[in-house]
Amino acid sequence: AVGVYEACAAVQDAEQTLFEAGQLTAEQHRAFNIRLVPLLKTGRAFTQAIRKWPQGRPVPAELIPLAESIGDLTRAILEALPPGSTQAALLGKIVKVQAVVLDVLSVLTGGTP
């Protein structure tokens, strides 16, 4: 299964591919990466909190604010992209990040993904 951090990294990979294909300007690329770094850090923190969580213990309290932050950051990234094909190309990756977070939270709280 894809983890939260890995899903965040896939957004970066997709953006880099678009930049290398000339679909983003150097300025758009820089602006995107300024927004992406906090997402990667938050995704890593979310993943680390899960890995450190001892099974059978209550769900770590920091996961909910981290999940909310990931949602805010992914929206900010999407809104910063130029509308059209570039935004659409990254939308699937961004939705995947959000879906993975929701799946993890569902499983941790006794549901199913």
C-alpha positions in Angstrom: 0.0 0.0 0.0 1.1 3.5 -0.7 1.9 5.5 2.4 1.1 9.2 3.0 4.7 10.4 2.5 5.0 8.3 -0.7 1.8 9.8 -2.1 3.2 13.3 -1.3 6.4 12.4 -3.1 4.4 11.3 -6.1 3.0 14.8 -6.4 6.5 16.1 -6.5 7.5 13.6 -9.2 4.5 14.5 -11.3 5.3 18.2 -11.0 8.9 17.7 -12.0 7.8 15.8 -15.1 5.5 18.6 -16.1 8.3 21.2 -15.5 10.8 19.2 -17.5 8.2 18.9 -20.3 7.9 22.7 -20.4 4.4 22.8 -19.1 5.4 24.9 -16.1 7.6 28.0 -16.1 10.7 28.2 -13.8 8.7 30.7 -11.7 5.7 28.3 -11.4 8.1 25.5 -10.6 9.7 27.5 -7.8 6.3 28.6 -6.4 5.0 25.0 -6.5 8.1 23.7 -4.6 7.7 26.4 -1.9 4.3 25.0 -1.2 5.3 21.4 -1.7 8.1 21.3 1.0 5.6 21.8 3.9 3.4 19.0 2.4 6.4 16.6 2.2 7.4 17.4 5.8 3.8 17.0 7.1 3.4 13.7 5.1 6.6 12.5 6.7 5.5 13.5 10.2 2.1 11.7 9.6 3.9 8.5 8.4 6.4 8.6 11.4 3.5 9.1 13.9 1.9 5.9 12.5 5.1 3.9 12.6 5.8 4.9 16.2 2.2 4.2 17.3 2.1 1.0 19.4 -0.8 -1.2 18.4 -3.5 -1.4 20.9 -2.9 2.1 22.1 -5.3 5.0 21.3 -4.8 6.7 18.0 -2.1 9.3 18.2 -3.7 12.7 18.9 -1.4 14.5 16.4 -2.8 12.5 13.4 -5.9 14.6 13.1 -4.2 18.0 13.0 -1.6 16.5 10.6 -4.4 15.2 8.4 -6.1 18.6 8.4 -2.8 20.2 7.5 -2.3 17.8 4.6 -5.8 18.7 3.3 -5.0 22.5 3.6 -1.6 22.1 1.9 -2.9 20.0 -1.0 -5.7 22.5 -1.6 -3.1 25.4 -1.6 -0.9 23.5 -4.0 -3.8 22.9 -6.4 -5.0 26.5 -6.2 -1.5 27.7 -7.0 -1.3 25.8 -10.3 -2.4 27.4 -13.5 -5.9 26.2 -14.5 -6.1 23.8 -17.3 -4.1 20.7 -18.3 -1.3 21.3 -15.8 -3.7 21.5 -12.9 -5.6 18.5 -14.2 -2.4 16.5 -14.5 -1.6 16.9 -10.9 -5.2 16.6 -9.6 -5.1 12.8 -9.5 -1.9 12.8 -7.5 -3.3 15.3 -5.0 -6.5 13.4 -4.6 -4.4 10.3 -4.0 -2.7 12.0 -1.1 -6.0 12.9 0.4 -7.4 9.4 -0.2 -4.4 7.7 1.5 -4.8 10.0 4.5 -8.5 9.1 4.8 -7.8 5.4 4.3 -5.2 5.4 7.1 -7.5 7.3 9.5 -10.4 5.0 8.7 -8.3 1.9 9.4 -6.9 3.4 12.6 -10.3 4.2 13.9 -11.6 0.7 13.3 -13.1 1.2 9.8 -12.0 -0.2 6.5 -10.4 1.8 3.7 
